[in-house]
Amino acid sequence: MPHKIRPQKLWRLACIGLLCGILAACAIPGGGGPGTKHVGQESKADKREDAARVRVELGQRYMEQGKLELALENLQKALDYDANYVDAHTVIAVLYERLGKLKDAGEHYARAAELAPKSGPANNNYGQFLCASGRYDEAQKYFVRAMDDPFYKSPDVLYTNAGTCLLEHGDGQLEQAQNDFRKALEANPNNTLALYEMAKLLYAKNDFFRARAFISRFEALGKPSPEVLLLARNIEVKLGHADSARDYAQRLHEQFPDSEQSHSLDSVAPPSH
């Protein structure tokens, strides 16, 4: 079944900078030879991995520069050097996704997770891809695997992705999603996506006062997006704060006049006192 990628706010970990902690050990051929032969075999494997690493670094640099053809060439060479190099599979998956080659992207995300089954980043990346493809139940399996990685350096990203995917699923798993966002914010109180998603979830639960508190925390961290301004406006409407609602609507029109959110208010009557 073809993948259908819809707009997502989930976070990928592999676009810029080499991934940490997901390298799979290179397999060393067995055999009963002397110790010097075993060392020689390890050295060859290390050299292949080193060559693959250099090609991945080049590929990422070319991706950052927008030179996607050169990026693809180097990432393919990385896999020629070491077909089991997890970073190469992850980064080439990101590139294929960017190129719209979703079948190839999915295969490489899956391969990275297969090669590093205990890796938080590899499992999170594949879970994100599956969620964006509408394969929600499968995605949650990989998010759970990622949560079992005690060395995962960005747990807030993982829990935000898992919670957002539950909301995308649309099957009423609000409590579990809220628990995921809570864990994300415990790990990083300044995770703006988790703050927004928590506010959106609380709004859906008609908990408008608490939703407003999370929007306020979001706004304290920087310039809001049109999605945040519209949500903030709607929260103020529900709370009966007409002046505040109009202020948010005005900011939305002034800062993001061409946004979908701004246009959505064009036919909406302003709240009355």
C-alpha positions in Angstrom: 0.0 0.0 0.0 1.5 3.4 -1.0 2.5 5.7 1.8 0.5 8.9 2.1 2.4 11.6 4.0 0.2 14.2 5.6 1.4 17.5 7.2 2.9 16.7 10.5 4.5 18.5 13.4 6.5 15.5 14.5 10.2 15.9 14.8 12.8 14.0 12.9 16.3 13.6 14.5 18.4 12.9 11.4 18.2 15.9 9.1 21.2 17.8 10.4 24.1 16.5 12.4 25.2 12.9 12.7 23.0 10.7 14.9 24.4 9.6 18.2 24.1 6.2 19.8 22.5 4.3 16.9 25.6 2.8 15.3 25.3 -1.0 14.9 28.4 -3.1 15.4 29.9 -4.5 12.2 29.6 -8.2 12.0 33.0 -10.0 12.1 33.2 -13.2 10.1 33.7 -16.2 12.4 36.4 -18.8 12.0 39.0 -20.6 13.9 42.0 -18.7 12.7 44.7 -17.2 15.0 44.2 -14.0 16.9 46.1 -11.9 14.3 43.7 -12.9 11.6 40.7 -11.8 13.8 42.3 -8.4 14.4 42.9 -8.0 10.7 39.2 -8.8 10.0 38.2 -6.2 12.6 40.5 -3.6 11.0 38.8 -4.1 7.6 35.4 -3.7 9.2 36.5 -0.5 10.9 37.9 0.9 7.7 34.6 0.2 5.9 32.7 1.9 8.7 35.1 4.9 8.7 34.7 5.3 4.9 30.9 5.1 5.3 31.0 7.7 8.0 32.9 10.1 5.8 30.4 9.7 3.0 27.5 10.2 5.4 29.0 13.5 6.6 29.5 14.6 3.0 26.0 13.6 2.2 24.6 15.6 5.1 26.6 18.7 4.1 25.3 18.5 0.6 21.7 18.1 1.9 22.2 21.3 4.0 23.4 23.1 0.9 20.4 21.8 -1.2 22.7 19.7 -3.5 20.5 16.7 -3.2 21.9 14.8 -6.2 25.4 14.9 -4.7 24.0 14.0 -1.3 22.3 10.9 -2.7 25.5 9.9 -4.5 27.5 10.0 -1.3 24.9 8.3 0.8 24.7 5.5 -1.7 28.5 5.1 -1.6 28.3 5.0 2.2 26.0 2.0 2.0 28.3 0.4 -0.6 31.1 0.6 1.9 29.0 -0.7 4.8 25.5 -1.9 4.1 24.8 -2.2 7.9 25.8 1.4 8.8 22.7 2.7 10.6 23.4 6.4 10.1 23.6 5.9 6.4 20.2 4.2 6.3 18.7 7.0 8.5 20.1 9.9 6.5 19.3 8.5 3.1 15.8 7.8 4.4 15.4 11.5 5.3 16.7 12.4 1.8 14.3 10.0 0.0 11.4 11.4 2.0 12.5 14.9 1.0 12.6 13.7 -2.6 9.1 12.2 -2.3 10.4 8.7 -2.7 8.4 7.4 0.2 8.7 3.7 -0.5 12.5 4.0 -0.5 12.4 6.2 2.6 10.3 3.7 4.5 12.6 0.8 3.6 15.6 2.6 4.9 13.9 3.8 8.1 12.8 0.2 8.7 16.3 -1.1 8.0 17.9 1.3 10.5 15.4 0.2 13.2 16.1 -3.5 12.3 19.9 -3.0 12.6 19.6 -1.1 15.9 16.5 -2.5 17.6 17.3 -0.9 21.0 18.1 2.5 19.6 15.8 5.3 20.6 16.5 7.6 17.6 16.2 4.8 15.0 12.9 3.6 16.4 11.5 7.1 16.9 12.4 8.0 13.3 10.6 5.0 11.9 7.7 5.5 14.3 7.4 9.1 13.0 7.4 7.9 9.4 4.8 5.3 10.0 2.6 7.8 11.8 2.9 10.3 9.0 1.9 7.5 6.6 -1.3 6.8 8.6 0.0 3.5 10.1 -0.7 4.6 13.6 -0.8 1.3 15.5 2.5 0.2 13.9 4.0 3.6 14.8 3.2 3.3 18.5 5.1 0.0 18.6 8.2 1.7 17.5 7.7 4.7 19.9 7.4 2.2 22.8 10.6 0.5 21.7 12.3 3.9 21.6 11.0 4.7 25.1 12.9 1.6 26.4 16.3 3.2 25.4 17.7 4.6 28.7 20.4 6.5 26.9 18.1 8.4 24.5 19.3 12.0 24.7 16.0 13.7 23.5 13.1 12.0 25.3 11.0 15.1 25.0 11.1 14.7 21.2 10.1 11.1 21.5 7.2 11.6 23.9 5.9 14.6 21.9 5.9 12.5 18.7 4.1 9.6 20.4 1.5 11.9 21.9 0.9 13.8 18.6 0.6 10.5 16.8 -2.1 9.4 19.2 -4.0 12.6 18.5 -3.6 12.1 14.8 -5.1 8.6 15.2 -8.4 10.1 16.3 -9.5 7.1 18.4 -10.0 9.0 21.6 -6.7 8.2 23.3 -6.6 11.6 24.9 -5.4 10.4 28.3 -2.4 8.5 26.9 -1.5 11.4 24.7 -1.8 13.8 27.6 0.5 11.5 29.6 3.0 11.6 26.8 3.0 15.4 26.6 3.4 15.6 30.3 6.5 13.4 30.2 7.9 15.4 27.3 7.5 18.6 29.3 9.1 17.0 32.4 12.1 16.2 30.2 12.1 19.7 28.6 9.8 22.4 29.9 10.6 24.5 26.9 9.5 22.1 24.3 7.2 24.4 22.3 5.5 21.7 20.3 4.6 19.8 23.4 3.2 23.0 25.0 1.1 23.7 21.9 -0.1 20.1 21.6 -1.0 20.0 25.3 -3.0 23.2 25.0 -4.8 21.8 21.9 -5.6 18.6 23.8 -6.9 20.4 26.8 -9.0 22.6 24.6 -10.5 19.5 23.1 -11.3 18.3 26.6 -13.0 21.7 27.4 -10.4 22.4 30.0 -10.0 26.0 28.8 -8.2 27.5 31.8 -5.4 25.0 31.7 -5.2 25.2 27.9 -4.7 29.0 28.3 -1.9 28.4 30.8 0.1 26.3 28.3 -0.5 28.8 25.5 0.9 31.5 27.9 4.0 29.3 28.5 4.4 28.9 24.7 4.2 32.6 24.1 6.8 33.4 26.8 9.3 31.4 24.7 9.1 33.3 21.5 7.0 34.4 18.5 3.8 32.4 18.1 2.8 30.7 15.0 -0.6 31.2 13.2 -1.8 27.9 14.7 -1.0 29.1 18.2 -2.6 32.5 17.7 -5.8 30.9 16.4 -5.9 28.4 19.3 -5.3 31.2 21.8 -8.1 33.2 20.2 -10.5 30.3 20.4 -9.6 29.6 24.0 -10.4 33.2 24.9 -13.7 33.0 23.1 -14.6 29.9 25.2 -13.6 31.7 28.4 -15.8 34.6 27.4 -12.9 37.1 27.1 -14.0 39.1 24.1 -11.3 41.7 24.2 -8.5 39.2 24.5 -10.0 37.1 21.7 -10.1 40.2 19.4 -6.5 41.0 20.3 -5.4 37.5 19.2 -7.4 37.7 16.0 -5.9 41.1 15.2 -2.4 39.7 15.8 -3.1 36.8 13.6 -4.3 39.0 10.7 -1.4 41.4 11.1 1.4 38.9 11.5 0.1 36.1 9.2 -2.3 37.8 6.8 -1.9 35.0 4.2 -2.2 32.1 6.5 -5.0 29.6 6.4 -5.8 30.4 10.0 -6.1 34.1 9.3 -8.5 33.4 6.4 -10.6 31.1 8.5 -11.6 34.1 10.7 -12.7 36.2 7.8 -16.3 34.9 7.9 -16.4 34.6 11.7 -18.2 37.3 13.6 -16.1 38.9 16.4 -17.0 37.8 19.9 -19.3 40.2 21.7 -18.9 41.5 25.2 
